[in-house]
Amino acid sequence: MAGRGTAGRPGRRGRRARPADASEAVAAVRSVPLGSRPPTPPTLGTGVDDGLEAARVEVRKTYKLYLGGQFPRSESGRSYVVFAADGRPLANAVRASRKDLRDAVRAARSAFPGWAGRSAMNRGQILYRIAELMEGRREQFAEEVAAAEGLSRARAEGLVARAIDRWVWYAGWADKVSQVLGAANPVAAPFFNFTIPEPTGVIGVVAPETSSLLGLVSRLAPVLVGGNTTVVLASERRPLPAVTLTEVLATSDLPGGVVNLLTGYRRELVPVLAAHLDVDGLDLWGASDELRVEAERLAAENVKRLARRPNRTREDRFDWTDEGATERPEWIAAFLEMKTVWHPFGV
């Protein structure tokens, strides 16, 4: 009876052809005479068809809103095309509606008591955690900043590094603000008199238009470290790094609703944000002069606290890498209220 064999050679037990392995590759290289170029060693088999990778369709990233710790699309279903500095289309960003903005304010208001009630040390730890997570995604941030702002890769990497360092700088101020701004006041009466800084509440932040990441972090971090919650309008033309930043916030220890980010047209959103009666303050740094004037008029309805660019300072000319101009305790104090407490002796 014929034994099992290879096809075409019955009666002889066959041996499967052995693929080239590392030892055979080394032997092939050693057999080449000195002075001649060795052949390319055979590649090791992986068991995966290399054609599958070549035919794979890339999963494109969807840039959404960030509201209450979640990533919804706009209730309107609208979007707009975001272009790179060289004119290439990069992605579709959500064009937020007035209802999206109202939802963001509602989420910020709900998150305010819990965030303001945390210890200053804990808020500083959370901001430091954001810096840690950004450090692990530096390559992605650098790529998006370079495309958005038309910068070299080296320049973009430098701006991302500055943004990370800025989180760390403001995190360090969390437990020092009350010591610097607070006071024990001498009074001519049998009372203890203390002045204590407290957060203002829900702050609307119109992010810088030209500095898509570093400018945003420089205006957002001082608002958060003081215990406020925020509704952020990202750069209209360069929103993608800001949306990626919210992915970092969502995976940090920052509670949902503390930061809510909208993308879209500022002419549609800034007046609504300024007129909203449940918004306690506005940072209008990134607003155009025309929008700023209108926003200030609308903000007077409920006497919002306001912060804006210094007079004769152009937003596109401001140097966000200047530590002396951007790392300032005054930016934290802009959205703090000073509460004075009188306490009688002996009670």
VOPAGU-2260 file (C-alpha; in pm, 1 decimal, decimal comma):
REM VOPAGU-2260
SITE   aa  ch    i         X         Y         Z
SITE  MET   A    0       0,0       0,0       0,0
SITE  ALA   A    1     145,1     330,9    -103,6
SITE  GLY   A    2     221,5     565,4     179,3
SITE  ARG   A    3     128,4     927,3     185,7
SITE  GLY   A    4     357,5    1139,2     -23,5
SITE  THR   A    5     383,3    1466,0    -205,4
SITE  ALA   A    6     179,8    1520,5    -517,7
SITE  GLY   A    7     337,7    1348,3    -819,6
SITE  ARG   A    8     565,2    1124,8    -604,8
SITE  PRO   A    9     347,0     856,2    -444,7
SITE  GLY   A   10     497,1     613,4    -197,8
SITE  ARG   A   11     745,8     858,6     -50,9
SITE  ARG   A   12     678,8    1056,2     260,1
SITE  GLY   A   13     696,8    1420,4     155,1
SITE  ARG   A   14     866,5    1709,1     330,9
SITE  ARG   A   15     710,6    2051,6     318,2
SITE  ALA   A   16     930,2    2321,8     176,6
SITE  ARG   A   17    1071,2    2521,8     462,5
SITE  PRO   A   18    1060,7    2900,2     417,6
SITE  ALA   A   19    1381,6    3092,4     440,3
SITE  ASP   A   20    1456,2    3175,0     800,7
SITE  ALA   A   21    1707,9    3396,6     975,7
SITE  SER   A   22    1985,8    3131,9     981,8
SITE  GLU   A   23    1965,8    3079,0     605,5
SITE  ALA   A   24    1976,6    3454,7     550,0
SITE  VAL   A   25    2293,3    3481,9     760,9
SITE  ALA   A   26    2452,0    3189,2     575,4
SITE  ALA   A   27    2376,6    3352,3     241,1
SITE  VAL   A   28    2547,8    3673,4     347,4
SITE  ARG   A   29    2857,4    3491,6     480,8
SITE  SER   A   30    2903,4    3305,6     151,0
SITE  VAL   A   31    2962,2    3627,4     -42,3
SITE  PRO   A   32    3332,0    3699,8    -118,5
SITE  LEU   A   33    3491,4    3995,4      54,4
SITE  GLY   A   34    3462,4    4320,4    -132,0
SITE  SER   A   35    3139,9    4232,8    -314,2
SITE  ARG   A   36    2791,6    4357,2    -225,6
SITE  PRO   A   37    2581,8    4098,3     -40,1
SITE  PRO   A   38    2239,4    4012,6    -177,1
SITE  THR   A   39    1928,5    4138,4      -9,4
SITE  PRO   A   40    1837,9    3885,6     259,4
SITE  PRO   A   41    1497,6    3722,0     225,3
SITE  THR   A   42    1222,7    3867,7     440,0
SITE  LEU   A   43    1072,0    3665,4     718,8
SITE  GLY   A   44     717,6    3551,3     656,9
SITE  THR   A   45     451,6    3722,7     867,0
SITE  GLY   A   46     153,0    3521,8     760,8
SITE  VAL   A   47     -27,3    3843,8     662,6
SITE  ASP   A   48    -100,7    3935,1     305,8
SITE  ASP   A   49      85,1    4262,1     247,2
SITE  GLY   A   50    -174,0    4355,3     -13,5
SITE  LEU   A   51    -438,1    4389,3     255,6
SITE  GLU   A   52    -256,3    4682,8     413,1
SITE  ALA   A   53    -211,2    4852,4      76,4
SITE  ALA   A   54    -582,0    4821,5       0,0
SITE  ARG   A   55    -694,5    4940,3     345,1
SITE  VAL   A   56    -914,1    5251,4     357,8
SITE  GLU   A   57    -795,6    5503,7     617,2
SITE  VAL   A   58   -1039,3    5584,4     898,4
SITE  ARG   A   59   -1083,4    5959,8     875,2
SITE  LYS   A   60   -1126,5    6154,7    1195,7
SITE  THR   A   61   -1460,4    6320,6    1266,4
SITE  TYR   A   62   -1432,2    6655,8    1445,3
SITE  LYS   A   63   -1731,2    6710,0    1673,7
SITE  LEU   A   64   -1848,4    6943,3    1946,5
SITE  TYR   A   65   -1759,3    6882,2    2311,2
SITE  LEU   A   66   -2054,7    6934,3    2545,7
SITE  GLY   A   67   -2094,6    6801,5    2897,5
SITE  GLY   A   68   -1809,0    6554,5    2855,3
SITE  GLN   A   69   -1952,9    6405,9    2534,4
SITE  PHE   A   70   -1891,2    6453,1    2162,1
SITE  PRO   A   71   -2225,0    6523,4    1991,2
SITE  ARG   A   72   -2288,5    6650,4    1641,4
SITE  SER   A   73   -2482,6    6971,5    1602,6
SITE  GLU   A   74   -2857,5    6941,7    1639,0
SITE  SER   A   75   -2879,9    7135,9    1311,4
SITE  GLY   A   76   -2667,5    6885,4    1120,9
SITE  ARG   A   77   -2463,5    7168,9     965,6
SITE  SER   A   78   -2089,8    7166,8     896,4
SITE  TYR   A   79   -1830,2    7373,2     712,6
SITE  VAL   A   80   -1500,6    7295,7     541,8
SITE  VAL   A   81   -1177,0    7373,1     725,5
SITE  PHE   A   82    -881,4    7454,7     500,6
SITE  ALA   A   83    -508,7    7435,2     567,7
SITE  ALA   A   84    -293,7    7745,4     543,3
SITE  ASP   A   85    -198,8    7645,2     186,9
SITE  GLY   A   86    -562,3    7609,5      79,2
SITE  ARG   A   87    -595,3    7231,9     106,4
SITE  PRO   A   88    -923,0    7107,0     256,8
SITE  LEU   A   89    -846,4    6933,8     586,4
SITE  ALA   A   90   -1178,9    6827,4     733,8
SITE  ASN   A   91   -1538,8    6919,8     796,4
SITE  ALA   A   92   -1600,7    7094,9    1127,7
SITE  VAL   A   93   -1935,8    7119,4    1301,3
SITE  ARG   A   94   -2118,0    7448,7    1251,2
SITE  ALA   A   95   -2273,3    7490,4    1593,2
SITE  SER   A   96   -2617,3    7645,1    1633,8
SITE  ARG   A   97   -2769,8    7868,6    1899,4
SITE  LYS   A   98   -2927,3    7563,9    2061,9
SITE  ASP   A   99   -2585,3    7398,1    2083,8
SITE  LEU   A  100   -2458,9    7707,3    2262,9
SITE  ARG   A  101   -2749,6    7701,9    2506,8
SITE  ASP   A  102   -2679,9    7334,8    2576,1
SITE  ALA   A  103   -2314,8    7421,4    2642,5
SITE  VAL   A  104   -2409,5    7693,9    2892,1
SITE  ARG   A  105   -2646,5    7454,7    3067,0
SITE  ALA   A  106   -2370,7    7192,7    3096,2
SITE  ALA   A  107   -2123,5    7450,4    3229,1
SITE  ARG   A  108   -2371,1    7574,2    3489,4
SITE  SER   A  109   -2441,0    7219,7    3608,3
SITE  ALA   A  110   -2068,4    7147,6    3645,1
SITE  PHE   A  111   -1984,0    7473,4    3824,1
SITE  PRO   A  112   -2066,8    7382,1    4188,1
SITE  GLY   A  113   -1862,2    7064,0    4177,2
SITE  TRP   A  114   -1561,2    7222,5    4007,2
SITE  ALA   A  115   -1560,3    7534,5    4226,3
SITE  GLY   A  116   -1598,7    7315,7    4534,7
SITE  ARG   A  117   -1287,8    7111,1    4468,1
SITE  SER   A  118    -974,7    7194,8    4659,4
SITE  ALA   A  119    -725,6    7422,6    4486,9
SITE  MET   A  120    -464,6    7148,9    4505,2
SITE  ASN   A  121    -695,3    6906,3    4325,5
SITE  ARG   A  122    -764,7    7154,9    4045,3
SITE  GLY   A  123    -391,9    7199,9    4002,4
SITE  GLN   A  124    -342,4    6823,7    3983,4
SITE  ILE   A  125    -605,5    6794,8    3710,6
SITE  LEU   A  126    -448,0    7071,1    3502,2
SITE  TYR   A  127    -113,0    6898,4    3539,3
SITE  ARG   A  128    -274,3    6574,0    3423,2
SITE  ILE   A  129    -389,8    6752,0    3106,8
SITE  ALA   A  130     -27,0    6846,9    3039,4
SITE  GLU   A  131      79,3    6485,3    3089,4
SITE  LEU   A  132    -172,7    6358,1    2835,3
SITE  MET   A  133     -80,8    6624,9    2582,0
SITE  GLU   A  134     280,6    6517,9    2613,4
SITE  GLY   A  135     184,5    6173,3    2487,7
SITE  ARG   A  136      11,9    6320,0    2179,7
SITE  ARG   A  137     268,8    6580,0    2079,2
SITE  GLU   A  138     312,8    6438,4    1730,1
SITE  GLN   A  139     -57,2    6465,2    1650,5
SITE  PHE   A  140     -83,9    6818,2    1786,5
SITE  ALA   A  141     227,1    6927,7    1595,6
SITE  GLU   A  142      88,9    6790,1    1271,0
SITE  GLU   A  143    -244,3    6969,9    1313,0
SITE  VAL   A  144     -88,3    7300,2    1422,4
SITE  ALA   A  145     157,4    7293,3    1132,6
SITE  ALA   A  146    -122,1    7236,9     879,9
SITE  ALA   A  147    -356,8    7492,8    1035,0
SITE  GLU   A  148    -108,2    7775,8    1079,0
SITE  GLY   A  149     122,9    7708,8     783,4
SITE  LEU   A  150     430,6    7647,9     999,0
SITE  SER   A  151     732,1    7423,4     969,3
SITE  ARG   A  152     720,5    7100,9    1167,7
SITE  ALA   A  153     994,6    7222,6    1402,1
SITE  ARG   A  154     810,1    7548,8    1471,9
SITE  ALA   A  155     482,7    7365,6    1535,3
SITE  GLU   A  156     653,4    7125,0    1775,1
SITE  GLY   A  157     790,4    7422,9    1965,7
SITE  LEU   A  158     443,3    7577,1    2000,7
SITE  VAL   A  159     297,0    7248,3    2123,8
SITE  ALA   A  160     573,4    7221,9    2383,4
SITE  ARG   A  161     495,0    7576,5    2499,8
SITE  ALA   A  162     125,4    7488,4    2528,0
SITE  ILE   A  163     208,2    7190,2    2748,6
SITE  ASP   A  164     436,1    7401,1    2965,8
SITE  ARG   A  165     165,8    7664,9    2999,5
SITE  TRP   A  166     -73,2    7411,9    3153,7
SITE  VAL   A  167     198,7    7326,2    3405,1
SITE  TRP   A  168     264,8    7691,8    3487,4
SITE  TYR   A  169     -97,6    7772,7    3560,0
SITE  ALA   A  170    -145,9    7443,7    3746,1
SITE  GLY   A  171     119,7    7559,6    3989,8
SITE  TRP   A  172     -84,3    7871,0    4071,4
SITE  ALA   A  173    -393,4    7679,5    4182,3
SITE  ASP   A  174    -308,3    7677,6    4553,5
SITE  LYS   A  175    -128,7    8013,2    4552,0
SITE  VAL   A  176    -392,0    8248,8    4413,5
SITE  SER   A  177    -578,7    8285,1    4742,3
SITE  GLN   A  178    -251,5    8355,9    4925,1
SITE  VAL   A  179    -155,9    8631,2    4680,4
SITE  LEU   A  180    -497,6    8791,4    4628,4
SITE  GLY   A  181    -657,0    8716,4    4966,5
SITE  ALA   A  182    -590,0    8916,1    5279,2
SITE  ALA   A  183    -658,1    8948,3    5651,3
SITE  ASN   A  184    -769,3    9309,2    5682,7
SITE  PRO   A  185    -716,2    9520,5    5997,6
SITE  VAL   A  186   -1040,3    9687,3    6109,5
SITE  ALA   A  187   -1124,4    9922,2    6396,5
SITE  ALA   A  188   -1381,1    9688,3    6546,6
SITE  PRO   A  189   -1387,6    9355,6    6736,0
SITE  PHE   A  190   -1399,2    9151,4    6415,8
SITE  PHE   A  191   -1181,7    8931,5    6203,9
SITE  ASN   A  192   -1200,1    9061,7    5846,7
SITE  PHE   A  193   -1092,7    8838,2    5556,6
SITE  THR   A  194   -1091,6    8889,6    5180,0
SITE  ILE   A  195   -1114,3    8563,9    4986,0
SITE  PRO   A  196   -1111,6    8516,9    4604,9
SITE  GLU   A  197   -1393,3    8305,7    4462,0
SITE  PRO   A  198   -1469,3    8196,0    4103,4
SITE  THR   A  199   -1708,7    8408,4    3900,4
SITE  GLY   A  200   -1909,2    8123,6    3746,1
SITE  VAL   A  201   -1967,3    8035,8    3379,1
SITE  ILE   A  202   -1721,9    8214,0    3150,0
SITE  GLY   A  203   -1753,8    8244,6    2772,5
SITE  VAL   A  204   -1413,8    8231,3    2603,3
SITE  VAL   A  205   -1371,9    8353,3    2246,0
SITE  ALA   A  206   -1042,8    8183,2    2165,2
SITE  PRO   A  207    -768,7    8357,4    1965,2
SITE  GLU   A  208    -828,6    8320,3    1593,3
SITE  THR   A  209    -469,4    8287,5    1469,7
SITE  SER   A  210    -304,1    8086,0    1747,9
SITE  SER   A  211    -503,8    7764,7    1728,6
SITE  LEU   A  212    -354,3    7583,0    2030,1
SITE  LEU   A  213    -108,2    7791,2    2231,8
SITE  GLY   A  214    -334,1    8096,0    2233,9
SITE  LEU   A  215    -632,5    7885,0    2335,2
SITE  VAL   A  216    -447,4    7718,6    2623,1
SITE  SER   A  217    -311,2    8054,7    2738,8
SITE  ARG   A  218    -665,2    8194,1    2776,1
SITE  LEU   A  219    -838,5    7876,5    2894,7
SITE  ALA   A  220    -599,9    7763,4    3169,6
SITE  PRO   A  221    -627,3    8077,0    3389,2
SITE  VAL   A  222   -1007,8    8060,3    3374,7
SITE  LEU   A  223   -1010,3    7696,5    3486,6
SITE  VAL   A  224    -750,5    7722,0    3760,6
SITE  GLY   A  225    -963,3    7978,6    3943,4
SITE  GLY   A  226   -1257,5    7736,8    3962,0
SITE  ASN   A  227   -1471,6    7866,6    3674,0
SITE  THR   A  228   -1642,9    7657,2    3408,4
SITE  THR   A  229   -1631,5    7757,7    3043,8
SITE  VAL   A  230   -1801,7    7770,1    2706,5
SITE  VAL   A  231   -1527,0    7804,4    2445,7
SITE  LEU   A  232   -1570,2    7924,5    2088,1
SITE  ALA   A  233   -1275,9    7774,5    1901,5
SITE  SER   A  234   -1090,7    7948,7    1620,8
SITE  GLU   A  235   -1328,0    7969,5    1324,3
SITE  ARG   A  236   -1065,4    7907,7    1055,5
SITE  ARG   A  237    -832,8    7684,3    1260,2
SITE  PRO   A  238   -1049,1    7476,4    1495,8
SITE  LEU   A  239    -898,0    7130,4    1456,5
SITE  PRO   A  240    -624,5    7150,2    1726,3
SITE  ALA   A  241    -887,3    7276,2    1971,6
SITE  VAL   A  242   -1112,7    6977,4    1902,8
SITE  THR   A  243    -817,3    6743,0    1954,0
SITE  LEU   A  244    -750,0    6918,6    2284,9
SITE  THR   A  245   -1101,1    6827,1    2400,4
SITE  GLU   A  246   -1015,3    6460,3    2342,4
SITE  VAL   A  247    -735,5    6508,3    2594,8
SITE  LEU   A  248    -972,5    6680,7    2837,4
SITE  ALA   A  249   -1222,9    6396,4    2806,0
SITE  THR   A  250    -962,4    6137,4    2904,2
SITE  SER   A  251    -814,7    6342,9    3188,5
SITE  ASP   A  252    -968,2    6383,8    3532,5
SITE  LEU   A  253   -1149,6    6701,8    3429,3
SITE  PRO   A  254   -1521,9    6657,2    3507,3
SITE  GLY   A  255   -1762,5    6670,2    3215,6
SITE  GLY   A  256   -1913,9    7012,5    3161,1
SITE  VAL   A  257   -1622,7    7211,4    3301,6
SITE  VAL   A  258   -1505,4    7283,6    2945,9
SITE  ASN   A  259   -1752,2    7289,8    2657,6
SITE  LEU   A  260   -1618,3    7365,3    2311,0
SITE  LEU   A  261   -1808,5    7481,7    2003,3
SITE  THR   A  262   -1687,4    7525,3    1646,2
SITE  GLY   A  263   -1865,7    7736,8    1389,3
SITE  TYR   A  264   -1918,6    8090,7    1266,3
SITE  ARG   A  265   -1846,9    8355,0    1524,8
SITE  ARG   A  266   -2087,1    8606,5    1376,0
SITE  GLU   A  267   -2362,3    8359,7    1466,8
SITE  LEU   A  268   -2238,4    8254,0    1810,8
SITE  VAL   A  269   -2065,4    8549,5    1979,9
SITE  PRO   A  270   -2379,7    8769,3    2011,5
SITE  VAL   A  271   -2579,5    8477,6    2152,1
SITE  LEU   A  272   -2305,3    8399,2    2404,1
SITE  ALA   A  273   -2277,9    8763,9    2509,9
SITE  ALA   A  274   -2654,1    8799,8    2556,8
SITE  HIS   A  275   -2703,8    8476,0    2751,7
SITE  LEU   A  276   -2816,0    8567,8    3102,9
SITE  ASP   A  277   -2663,4    8256,5    3261,9
SITE  VAL   A  278   -2311,6    8350,6    3146,4
SITE  ASP   A  279   -2125,1    8543,6    3415,6
SITE  GLY   A  280   -1819,2    8660,8    3224,5
SITE  LEU   A  281   -1671,0    8695,2    2876,4
SITE  ASP   A  282   -1317,4    8668,4    2748,2
SITE  LEU   A  283   -1330,3    8850,8    2413,7
SITE  TRP   A  284    -963,7    8821,0    2321,2
SITE  GLY   A  285   -1033,5    8646,2    1992,5
SITE  ALA   A  286   -1331,4    8857,3    1885,4
SITE  SER   A  287   -1298,1    9103,6    1599,0
SITE  ASP   A  288   -1336,4    9472,0    1681,5
SITE  GLU   A  289   -1687,1    9478,3    1534,3
SITE  LEU   A  290   -1801,9    9171,1    1728,7
SITE  ARG   A  291   -1633,5    9295,2    2045,4
SITE  VAL   A  292   -1829,7    9619,2    2046,5
SITE  GLU   A  293   -2157,0    9433,9    1996,0
SITE  ALA   A  294   -2069,5    9174,2    2261,2
SITE  GLU   A  295   -1984,6    9440,3    2518,3
SITE  ARG   A  296   -2318,5    9609,7    2458,4
SITE  LEU   A  297   -2509,5    9282,5    2501,1
SITE  ALA   A  298   -2304,4    9178,8    2805,9
SITE  ALA   A  299   -2416,2    9490,3    2992,2
SITE  GLU   A  300   -2764,8    9338,9    3026,1
SITE  ASN   A  301   -2655,5    9129,5    3326,5
SITE  VAL   A  302   -2328,7    9312,6    3403,2
SITE  LYS   A  303   -2089,4    9040,1    3292,1
SITE  ARG   A  304   -1724,3    9059,4    3381,8
SITE  LEU   A  305   -1517,3    9125,9    3068,0
SITE  ALA   A  306   -1161,9    9059,3    2959,4
SITE  ARG   A  307   -1023,7    9162,4    2623,5
SITE  ARG   A  308    -705,1    9243,9    2437,5
SITE  PRO   A  309    -515,5    9553,1    2548,8
SITE  ASN   A  310    -581,1    9862,5    2339,9
SITE  ARG   A  311    -380,2    9883,9    2016,2
SITE  THR   A  312    -290,0    9513,6    2041,3
SITE  ARG   A  313    -355,3    9321,9    1721,6
SITE  GLU   A  314    -455,0    8960,4    1780,5
SITE  ASP   A  315    -254,2    8834,6    1482,0
SITE  ARG   A  316      59,5    9017,6    1600,2
SITE  PHE   A  317      53,5    8908,4    1963,2
SITE  ASP   A  318     345,9    8683,7    2063,6
SITE  TRP   A  319     199,1    8387,5    2251,2
SITE  THR   A  320     547,0    8248,8    2316,2
SITE  ASP   A  321     635,3    8551,9    2530,5
SITE  GLU   A  322     616,7    8413,0    2882,8
SITE  GLY   A  323     621,6    8756,5    3041,3
SITE  ALA   A  324     309,7    8857,2    2850,0
SITE  THR   A  325     113,9    8530,8    2874,2
SITE  GLU   A  326     200,5    8374,8    3209,7
SITE  ARG   A  327      27,0    8625,1    3433,6
SITE  PRO   A  328    -160,1    8586,2    3764,3
SITE  GLU   A  329    -368,0    8884,6    3653,0
SITE  TRP   A  330    -530,6    8663,2    3390,0
SITE  ILE   A  331    -647,7    8434,2    3671,6
SITE  ALA   A  332    -773,6    8728,3    3877,0
SITE  ALA   A  333    -976,6    8861,6    3580,9
SITE  PHE   A  334   -1251,6    8609,8    3658,0
SITE  LEU   A  335   -1237,0    8595,7    4036,6
SITE  GLU   A  336   -1470,1    8775,0    4274,9
SITE  MET   A  337   -1338,3    8910,2    4605,3
SITE  LYS   A  338   -1557,2    8812,6    4899,1
SITE  THR   A  339   -1504,7    8992,6    5230,4
SITE  VAL   A  340   -1612,2    8815,4    5548,5
SITE  TRP   A  341   -1660,4    8974,7    5889,6
SITE  HIS   A  342   -1639,8    8743,8    6188,6
SITE  PRO   A  343   -1676,2    8865,3    6546,9
SITE  PHE   A  344   -1416,1    8786,5    6809,9
SITE  GLY   A  345   -1494,9    8509,7    7054,0
SITE  VAL   A  346   -1759,2    8337,7    6840,5
